[in-house]
């Protein structure tokens, strides 16, 4: 059994929905949990300390250990305070589940700069503000696990969600770099792209009857996302720099592949450089998806091209 005894976990956005399920399961497996939630609306307004308190009470009633945190992730001070809560209460920090977020649906041509900035401030900026102080603690103790909650909206797109999708795609980039820099220090970072019935769905849809009649919504219980999140947060997870989709009990890797593409001939003549017309002539090769590799970093791509060019040094 995967066990977190002696470990400390921070779960942001843990007062409701998916975050609550993550916090409960980590606590059930022995983790001391910081239940962080501002208690605001799905659109990011207001606050209510009772939201986090209820989950703490639930964990403690089941024999677990937890403390509440009411700080918002959308500022450096908030991120520092969340990490400080963990260290002050339990002396260390082993796991961060970066889950806090807001959500709304706005057509792209109606999206205001304020809408854009607010979404990024909670999701992308918030992930950074939390991760950096947590990373410093993990680096000092030579161990840590980050699980960033991203979204298929960012990887594949979703109507009316340009701001949300951009923020979630940015989280994947953040996780990639933390994975690379954290590797020598025993730190792993991965992302999960979850499908789970929560306020994000119920408040957006706004039709209780449709929720009752739609079989897909019944199939995406939040509890079906927790297994992959908890595994990635555990000592048993010895890999990093990967993304996983969790949907209705189906768990699958999501990756960005790089095809071989078309390499323009090199004849040493600058006038022979490839042109847009050459791209048009070879577009099938440029756009092909096979064969492909999955680069472990930007360097893998550069080195692969230089090998094909015969360039050394």
C-alpha positions in Angstrom: 0.0 0.0 0.0 1.3 3.4 -0.9 1.9 5.2 2.4 2.6 8.8 3.4 3.3 8.3 7.1 5.7 10.9 8.3 5.2 13.1 5.2 3.6 16.5 4.9 1.4 17.5 2.0 -0.1 20.8 0.9 -3.2 20.7 -1.3 -4.5 24.0 -2.6 -8.1 24.5 -3.5 -8.7 21.6 -1.1 -12.0 22.8 0.4 -14.3 21.4 -2.3 -14.4 19.2 -5.4 -11.3 17.5 -6.6 -9.0 19.1 -4.1 -11.0 17.9 -1.2 -10.8 14.3 -2.5 -7.0 14.6 -2.9 -6.6 15.9 0.7 -8.8 13.2 2.2 -7.0 10.4 0.4 -3.6 11.7 1.3 -4.6 12.0 5.0 -6.2 8.5 4.9 -2.8 7.2 3.8 -1.0 8.9 6.7 0.0 12.3 5.4 -0.2 15.4 7.6 -2.2 17.7 5.3 -2.4 21.5 4.9 -5.9 22.1 3.6 -5.6 25.3 1.7 -8.7 27.1 0.4 -9.6 30.8 0.3 -13.3 29.7 0.1 -14.1 32.0 -2.8 -16.6 31.6 -5.6 -15.9 29.6 -8.8 -15.3 33.0 -10.4 -12.8 34.0 -7.8 -14.8 36.3 -5.6 -15.2 36.4 -1.8 -13.8 34.2 0.9 -15.0 31.8 3.5 -12.7 30.1 6.1 -15.4 27.5 6.9 -14.7 25.8 3.5 -11.2 24.7 4.5 -12.2 24.1 8.1 -14.8 21.6 7.2 -12.3 19.4 5.4 -9.9 19.7 8.3 -12.7 18.5 10.6 -13.5 15.7 8.3 -9.9 14.5 8.2 -9.5 14.7 12.0 -12.8 12.9 12.6 -11.4 10.0 10.6 -8.3 9.9 12.7 -6.0 11.9 10.4 -3.9 15.0 10.8 -4.6 18.4 9.1 -4.4 22.1 9.5 -6.2 24.8 7.5 -4.7 27.5 5.4 -6.9 30.4 4.1 -4.2 32.2 2.0 -4.7 32.9 -1.7 -2.1 31.6 -4.1 -2.4 34.7 -6.2 0.5 36.6 -4.5 4.0 35.8 -3.5 3.0 36.5 0.2 0.2 34.0 -0.1 2.4 31.3 -1.5 5.0 31.9 1.1 2.4 31.7 3.9 1.0 28.4 2.6 4.4 26.8 2.7 5.2 28.4 6.1 2.0 26.9 7.5 3.3 23.4 6.5 6.8 23.9 7.9 5.6 25.6 11.1 3.0 23.0 11.8 4.9 19.8 10.8 8.6 20.7 10.3 8.9 19.8 6.6 7.1 19.7 3.2 7.1 16.6 1.0 4.2 17.0 -1.4 2.5 19.9 -3.2 -0.7 19.4 -5.1 -1.1 22.6 -6.9 -4.9 22.5 -7.6 -6.3 25.9 -6.7 -8.2 27.6 -9.5 -11.1 29.7 -10.8 -13.2 29.2 -13.9 -15.6 31.0 -16.2 -16.6 30.9 -19.8 -16.1 33.9 -22.1 -15.9 34.2 -25.9 -12.5 35.1 -27.1 -13.6 38.4 -28.7 -15.3 39.4 -25.5 -12.4 38.5 -23.2 -11.1 41.6 -21.3 -7.5 42.2 -20.2 -8.9 42.0 -16.6 -10.5 38.6 -17.3 -7.2 37.4 -18.8 -5.0 38.7 -16.0 -7.3 37.4 -13.2 -7.3 33.8 -14.6 -3.5 33.8 -15.1 -2.9 35.3 -11.6 -4.7 32.4 -9.9 -3.7 29.5 -12.1 -0.2 30.2 -13.6 1.1 32.9 -11.2 -0.4 31.0 -8.3 1.4 27.8 -9.3 4.7 29.7 -9.4 4.1 31.6 -6.1 3.4 28.3 -4.3 6.0 26.2 -6.1 9.1 28.4 -5.6 9.1 28.5 -1.7 8.1 24.8 -1.6 10.9 24.0 -4.0 13.4 25.7 -1.7 12.2 23.6 1.2 12.3 20.4 -0.8 15.8 21.2 -2.2 17.1 21.6 1.3 15.7 18.3 2.4 16.7 16.5 -0.8 13.2 15.2 -1.5 9.9 16.4 -2.9 6.9 15.7 -5.1 5.0 18.3 -7.1 1.7 17.4 -8.8 0.4 20.3 -10.9 -3.2 20.2 -12.0 -3.3 21.2 -15.6 -6.1 20.7 -18.1 -6.9 19.1 -21.5 -8.2 22.6 -22.3 -4.6 23.8 -22.4 -3.2 20.8 -24.3 -6.0 20.5 -26.9 -8.2 23.6 -26.7 -11.7 24.3 -25.4 -14.2 26.9 -26.7 -14.7 30.0 -24.6 -11.6 29.3 -22.5 -8.7 31.1 -24.0 -7.6 32.6 -20.7 -8.0 29.3 -18.8 -6.4 27.2 -21.5 -3.4 29.5 -21.7 -2.9 29.4 -18.0 -3.1 25.6 -17.8 -0.7 25.2 -20.7 1.7 27.5 -18.9 1.5 25.2 -15.9 2.8 22.4 -18.0 5.8 24.5 -19.0 6.5 25.4 -15.4 6.3 21.8 -14.4 8.8 20.8 -17.1 11.4 23.1 -15.8 10.9 22.2 -12.2 11.3 18.6 -13.2 14.6 19.3 -14.9 16.1 21.5 -12.2 14.7 19.4 -9.4 16.0 16.1 -10.5 19.5 16.3 -8.9 17.8 17.2 -5.6 15.3 14.3 -5.4 12.4 16.5 -6.6 9.9 15.1 -9.1 7.3 17.2 -10.9 4.4 15.9 -13.0 1.0 17.1 -14.1 -2.5 15.7 -14.2 -5.2 16.7 -16.6 -8.4 15.7 -14.8 -12.0 15.3 -15.7 -14.1 15.5 -12.6 -17.6 16.6 -11.7 -17.2 19.7 -9.6 -18.4 23.3 -9.4 -16.5 23.9 -12.6 -19.1 21.7 -14.4 -22.2 22.3 -12.4 -22.0 26.1 -12.2 -21.0 26.4 -15.9 -23.7 24.1 -17.2 -26.4 25.5 -14.8 -28.9 22.8 -15.7 -29.5 20.2 -12.9 -31.7 18.0 -15.2 -28.9 17.8 -17.8 -26.5 16.7 -15.1 -28.8 14.0 -13.9 -29.4 12.7 -17.4 -25.9 12.9 -18.9 -24.1 9.6 -18.4 -20.7 11.2 -18.9 -21.1 13.5 -15.9 -22.1 10.5 -13.8 -18.9 8.7 -14.9 -16.5 11.5 -14.0 -16.7 11.3 -10.2 -13.8 13.2 -8.5 -12.8 10.0 -6.7 -11.7 8.5 -10.0 -9.0 11.2 -10.4 -7.4 10.8 -7.0 -5.5 7.5 -7.8 -3.1 9.0 -10.3 -2.7 12.2 -8.2 -1.8 10.2 -5.1 0.5 7.9 -6.9 2.4 10.8 -8.5 2.7 12.4 -5.1 4.2 9.3 -3.5 7.7 7.9 -2.9 6.7 5.1 -5.3 6.7 7.6 -8.2 10.3 7.6 -9.4 9.8 9.4 -12.7 9.3 13.1 -13.5 8.5 15.5 -16.4 5.3 13.7 -17.5 1.6 14.5 -18.0 -1.3 12.2 -17.4 -5.0 12.5 -18.2 -7.5 11.1 -15.8 -11.0 10.6 -17.1 -13.7 8.3 -15.7 -11.3 5.7 -14.5 -9.1 5.8 -17.7 -5.5 7.0 -16.9 -3.2 7.8 -19.9 -0.1 9.6 -20.6 -0.3 12.9 -22.5 2.8 13.9 -24.4 4.2 16.3 -26.9 6.0 14.5 -29.7 8.4 15.8 -32.3 8.4 14.3 -35.7 11.4 13.8 -37.9 10.0 16.4 -40.3 11.8 17.6 -43.4 15.5 18.6 -43.3 16.4 21.0 -46.1 19.4 19.9 -48.2 22.7 21.7 -47.3 24.8 22.6 -50.3 26.7 25.5 -48.7 25.1 28.1 -51.0 23.2 30.8 -49.1 21.1 31.3 -52.1 20.0 27.7 -51.7 18.4 28.2 -48.3 14.9 26.8 -48.1 12.0 29.0 -49.0 8.3 29.1 -48.3 7.8 27.4 -51.6 10.0 24.5 -50.4 7.9 24.2 -47.3 4.8 24.0 -49.5 6.4 21.3 -51.6 7.4 19.3 -48.5 4.5 20.1 -46.3 3.4 16.4 -45.9 6.8 15.6 -44.4 6.8 18.7 -42.2 3.3 18.0 -40.9 3.7 14.2 -40.5 3.4 12.8 -37.0 5.4 9.7 -37.4 8.1 8.7 -36.8 8.4 10.8 -33.6 10.4 11.2 -30.5 9.5 12.7 -27.1 12.3 15.2 -26.2 13.2 15.3 -22.6 14.2 18.9 -22.9 14.9 21.6 -25.5 18.5 20.2 -25.7 17.3 16.9 -27.0 15.7 18.6 -30.0 18.8 20.7 -30.7 21.1 17.8 -30.4 19.0 15.7 -32.7 19.0 18.3 -35.4 22.8 18.9 -35.1 23.4 15.2 -35.5 21.3 15.1 -38.7 23.3 18.2 -40.0 26.6 16.5 -39.1 27.5 19.6 -36.9 29.8 19.0 -34.0 31.2 21.3 -31.3 
